């Protein structure tokens, strides 16, 4: 059987591929294969000219200023808005001439690909000590898929060591919106050789808007801005991003809501005999010897999860959205346990 969703290096969220793999699955598909908030930020009403005019420089400045407050960056000169962090990955890796890049793994497969595109020899390492001879180090914090957190002090020590040889520390904080308060390295980017990536779409549930940020010292930020060129971020993304990042009440209530949803998901997974081995409040990583069978069982029930071909016992679950989705998941998990 062709198994396109089980091969290494793939990404979640591909419902077209899921339907090819599970042609008789129940519809609508429930996509639990990503770490995207299933209950997105409510879109504000946008004037028509946002769609007909080129993005306004004042709107870009407003978004950068709002991001300073939301993320704790030192100043707007440290903020580079972009059409998603994906496009930033090879650019930030290219801030250092081709040399040696260390990627903390297991993690998002695009980091290694981006470092390779930037001309680096890539080594996948298991801990921060593995960065000792690197010129570029890439750390995802909290990590995906296991939710591993790295202490701020330890990361700053890595940055200091890299800086001594002209290197750069790249910290992907795609899931830091649900991470511990004070864990972000955003306030530290003015040290000169730290780049923090922040994803907008995951926490705010608007991945299709394509918005993300690089936070870096002004000289590095200016280089990245120049590489992106003018009008990199669309007018609608500028407007929605500024509104959402300024909405502190929504952010706080959402953090609490996601924590409650993650606990509910844990109960379902534990009840089906799965071990929870990591994650964040946007996704949970489980371990079971029956991960492959469960992936296919859920797929046939119209529920897409995230499997890992290089770690056959792992299965990652995002959060259901509607109450009906929760019921379908609970029923499918109960049926799987009952069939074993």
N, C-alpha and C positions, 0 to 999 in steps of 0.2 A: 504493500500500500504506500502511495506517496504521502509523506507526512510533512508538508511545508511549514506547519506551525511548530514542529518539534526540532527543527534544525537550529544549530547554534548561530547566533548573530541576528536572529530575527527580532521583530518588535511586536508589541501588542497592538490591538486596535484595528487589525485588518479583518473586517467583517466579510469582505468579499472572498478572501481566502478561506475564512471559516465556513462560509456557505458552500464553497467548492468541496471542502473536506467533509462537511456534514450536510449533504443535499436534502435529507429528509428531516432535518432538525425542526423543532418547534419554533415558531415565530411569534413575536419579534425576538431576535437574538438579544440576550443580555450580555453586554460586554464587560466582563470582569478582568480583562487581560491588561488593563492599564492602571496607572496610579492617578487617574484624573478624577477630581471631585465630581460625583454624579449629579450634584445639585448646584448648578453654577450661579455665579453672580448675576442678578437680574440686569439685563441690558437696559441702559438709559435710552431715552428717545434721542435720536441724532438728527440734526438738520440735514436737509438734502445736499447742501453744498459741501459737506464733509466728503461725500462720494464723488463730487464733480470737480473739486479743486485739488491741486497738489497739496500735500500735507504742509501745514503752516509751521513756521519756525517758532512762533510763540507757543503753539501747542506742544511742540517738542520740548521747549524749555520748561513748560508747566509740568509735563510728565516727569522730566528729570528731577525737578524740584520736589515733586510728590514722592518719587522713588527714594530720594535722600531721607525723607522722614520715615517712610515705610520700612526701609532696609537698614537705616543707620549709617549710610555712607558719609564720608567726611564733608563732601560738597557736591554740587551739581557737576562740577568739572570732572568728577570721578565716575559719572554715570553715562553709560553708552547704551541707549535703547536700540533694539535690533528686532528684526522680524523672526523672533524665536531664538533660543540659545543654540539650536542645531547649527545655524549658519555661522555662529560665533566660534564653534569648536576648532576648526582648522585655522581660523584667524588668530585666536589666542595662542594656539600651539606654535604658530609661526612668528610669535614675538621674539623667539630665540632662534638663531640660525641652526640649521640641521645638526643635531647632536644626539643625545641619549634621552629618551623619555621613559619615565617609570609610571605605570598605571596601576593604582591600587585595585585589585580584583578580589572577588568577582564583582563586576559592575556593568554599567551601560556599555555595550559593545562599540558604540560610536566613538568613544574616547580614543581607543587604540587606532581606529580607522582614521580619525582626524589627525592624530599625531603622525601617522604614516604619511598622510597627504602633505603634511608640513615638512616632510623629509627626514623625520627622526627615526632612529633605530629604537624600536619599542620593546620594552621588557615589562611583563606583567608580574607584579610583586604582591605579596600577601600582607605586608605590614609596612609601617612608615620607615623602618630600618632599611627596607629595600630601595629607598630613594637616595642612599648615601653617595652613589656615584652618578646620579642623574643630573641633567641640565634642565629638564622640565619634569615636574611631578604633577600628576593629576589625581585628585582625591575627590570622591563624591561623599558629601556629608550633609544629612544622613545618607547612608549608602543605599543604593538600589541594586539588588533586591532584598538584602538582608537587614536593612535599617541600621547597620553599624554606625556608631557615632565616634568621632575622633575628638579628643580634648583640644580645646582652643590653644592651650599652652604647647601641646605637642606639635600642632600644626605650625605655630609660630617658630618653633625651633627648626622645623624642616625648612621654612621660608628663609630663616637666617642662614642656614647652611647652604642653601641654594644661592642665596644672594652673594655669598663669598666668592662664588665662581661664576657670577653673572647669570644665574639660572632664575627660573620663574616657577612659583607654585600656583597651580590652577585648582580652585576649589569649586566644584559643581554643587551648589546648594539648591537644586531643583525642588527638594522637599523640606527645606528649612522653614517654610511657613508653618509647618506643623511640628517643627523641632523645638528643643528646649530654648527658653528665653536666654539670650546672652551667648548662645553658642556660635552665632554667625561671625565670620571673619570680615564682614562688610566694613565695620568701623576701622579695620586695620589696613585697608588697602593702600593708604598713603605711605606705608613703609617702603613702597617702591617696587617690590617684585612679587606682589600677590594680586591675582585676578580672581574675583568671585563671580560666578555665573548664577543668576537668579531667573527661574522660569516663572512666567505669569500664569500660563494656561492650566497648570496642574491644580494648584490650590483654588484658583478662581473658577475652575471648570470650563474654561473657554479656550481650549487648545487650538481650535480652528481659527482663532483670531490672529495667531502667530505673533506673539510678543514675548520678549525676554530682555535681559539686561546683562551687560558686563560691567562690573565695578572694579575700578583700577585707579592707580595714581594718575594724575592728570597727563603726564607724558605718554603713558601707555594708553590711556583712554583716548587721547588725541590721535594716536596711531590707528587704533581700532576704528574710530569714527571716520577717519580718512579712507580706510579700506572699505567701509560700508558705503561711503558716498552719500550724496544728498537723497532725501525722501526715502530712506530705507524702511521706515515704519509708516504704515498707511494711516490716513486721517482717522478712520474709525477706531483703529487700535490705539492711537494716541488719546482719543477722547475717552474710550471705555477704560483704558488702563489708568488714566488719571483719576477717573471717578472711583474705580474699584480700590485702588491703593489708598485713597483718602478716606475710605469708609471703614473706620476703625471698629465701629459697632458690629458691622457685618463680619469682619475678620474675627473678632473675639467670639461671637456666637457660633461661627462656623468651626473654629477650633474645638469648642466644646461639643458641637454636634458630631464632628468627625470622630472624636474620642469615644463618644457613646456608640456610634455606628461600628467602630472597630471592635469594641467590646462585644457587641452583639454578633459580629461575624466570628470572633473567637469562639463564642459559645456554640455556634453552629458547627464550626470545624472541629472543635474538641469533641462535640457530641457524636461526630461521625468517625472518631478515632484518629484524627490527624493531630500531629504535634505542631504547635506554633513555634517556629525557630527564629523569627525576626519580622521586621517590617516597620512601617510607620502607621499613623492613623489613616493614611490614604490607601494602604495596601498591607496585606499580611502574607508572609512567606510560611508555607507549611511543608512538612516532611512526612512522607509515607512511602512504604515500599510499593504501594499500589498507585503511585502518582500517575503513571501512564494510563492505566485502566480508568482511573477517575477522570482524567482529562477527556478521554473519549466518551465516557458515560455522560459527563456534563455537556460535552459538545453535541451529542445526539439529542439532549434535552434542550438545546438552544441556549446553552450557557458557555461562553468562551472564557477560559482561564489562561494563565501564562505558564507554559511548560518549558523545561530547560533540557536540551538534548545532552548537555555535558554534565548535568546533575539530575539523574533520572528519578531521584526520590523527592525532588522539589516541585512544588506547585504554588504559584502566587495568585492570590485573589484580590481584586479590587472590591470596592463597595457597591452593592446594589443601590438603585435609586428609589424607585417606587415600592410601596408596600407589597404590591403584587410580585415584584422581582424578588424580594426577600422570601416570600412564600414559595415561589418556584425553586429557589436555591435550596431552601430547607427541605422541601419534598424530595428534590433530586438527590441531596446528600443522604437523606434517610433511606431512600430506595437503594442507593449504592451500598450502604452499610448492611441493609437487609439481604442484599444479593450475595454477600461474601460468605 
